[in-house]
Amino acid sequence: MPMLQGQMMDAPLLISSLLRHAEQYHGDTEIVSRTVEGSIHRYGYADAARRARQLANALKRLGVQPGDRVATLAWNGYRHFELYYAVSGIGAVMHTVNPRLFAEQIAWIINDAEDTVLCFDLTFAPLVESIAAKCPSVKHWVALTDRAHMPAQPIPNLIAYEEWIAAETDRYDWPEFDERSACTLCYTSGTTGNPKGVLYSHRSMLLHTFSASLPDVFGASARDCILPVVPMFHVNAWAIPYIAPMVGAKLVFPGPSLDGASLYELFETEGVTFSAGVPTVWQGLLQYLQTHKLRLTTLRKCVIGGSACPPALMQTFERDYGVKIHHAWGMTELSPLGTFNTLKKKHLALSKEEQFAIEVKQGRPPFGVQLKIVDADGRELPRDGKAFGDLLVKGYWVIDRYYRATESPLRDGWFPTGDVGTLDPDGYLQITDRSKDVIKSGGEWISSIDLENVACAHPAVAQAAVIGVRHPKWDERPLLIIVKKPGQEVSREELLALYPGKVAKWWIPDDVVFVSELPMTATGKISKLRLREIFKDHKLPTA
């Protein structure tokens, strides 16, 4: 028997609808950008929409067709924002390339995507010069600047962005097409071998944006001023370039200047209320605030993702600066939202300590995402906050298969994340490790994140990392690697004395080493892979 159909308008969910909405109802709301040249640029959503239509005409004149990939090597800025909407708006695919990868990897990614146009900020002109001959699919290279600031490098078929779009009319009607069409392409660095492409659809991205805007997630509104520190080449800046137009929030783009002094200046001069980024950014900002004895007058909320935030950092920002840090967890394969940490009504009656024990977790899934943890045999484990296993996920904006892949990575319809964690009865996730980073000692698992959090609570510790080092009896034992704060001292014995009573005795690291800096990945995370290479021959005192 056929189902009774509803009688509602049927319009496709498309990226262009977000900018059209912002232009109509938030046209004078500002988008502020620190440019590569150093100046501050400001205009409104109506201006951005007008220029995006000019850009759409310019792309069409170059011959860009629906489904073609248009790449960027660019910081967070207004021109990059215009590309987000013009490229996807005409039915082409916006491909944000991470410029922090090795040149060979970047060229490989561009060739794998078969990008036809690549737009780049001046910072990356030397990089573009070095890879241009290795990227035969790219027919046009666009410098995101005006004619007066064009790079000196001999780059073939080079176009000046401002001159290019100025020649076009701003009359353009955004087309309607299948909402399941691809809109954006990102490559994940969290894989072994070559990076893998994740191809998002207009439908998945719009549903993701709706969910991410909810009060128990980003909670963004037209009263907010949002500064995404997370780059627009990291999973679409966690969807902030889509969320802000949807709700009509003021946007502030920091450009290439992500140091504490530059961020503080923008936070204060632009009245930023909300920001997002990886923990290392906030550690740098905190050090700047403490060194110069400064306050934050408008910033009230930060989202931290990418890697676990040390609890001591969360406590310091809230206690000393009135800034609430919310944990979030996600992946490129999840667009990226998987969980977000906000308390439920029943938690408000708990003590501050009990509330904080919940807030240090990665959070609970919003509508649209389902989670479960399983053992090595694939059996689902209880949601008791104690049992930990491999984390699997499914939902409306979760990958089905990688770009160009013939086989799906799914297990019975669930995506294996590669993370290990626990789930409590309310669905709060706590990541205990990446499956490849978990320390296996005597057949039992030790969480490197828990050990790092204990060390980070010491006032002399700037950064901490824990890896497993080979042991003749226990297979692996934890090694604690420390970066000290400038001018601060702490000994091996002081650090090891922090652990009794906080973790099981057999979890306590076997040794401590001090380094001047930790190796970082292209996405701003500590590279455990590199640390394991560096310390693979480290001799533990207990060996």
Secondary structure, 3 states (H helix, E strand, C coil): CCCCCCCCCCCCCCCHHHHHHHHHHCCCCEEEEECCCCCEEEEEHHHHHHHHHHHHHHHHHHCCCCCCEEEEECCCCHHHHHHHHHHHHCCCEEEECCCCCCHHHHHHHHHHHCCCEEEECHHHHHHHHHHHHHCCCCCEEEECCCHHHCCCCCCCCEEEHHHHHHCCCCCCCCCCCCCCCEEEEEEECCCCCCCEEEEEEHHHHHHHHHHHCCCCCCCCCCCCEEEECCCCCCHHHHCHHHHHHHHCCEEEECCCCCCHHHHHHHHHHHCCCEEEECHHHHHHHHHHHHHHCCCCCCCCEEEECCCCCCHHHHHHHHHHHCCEEEEEEECHHHCCEEEECCCCHHHHHCCHHHHHHHHCCCEECCCCEEEEEECCCCCECCCCCCCEEEEEEEECCCCCCCCCCCCCCCECCEEEEEEEEEECCCCCEEEEEECCCCEEECCEEECHHHHHHHHHCCCCEEEEEEEEEEECCCEEEEEEEEEECCCCCCCHHHHHCCCECCECHHHCCCEEEECCCCCECCCCCECHHHHHHHCCCCCCCCC
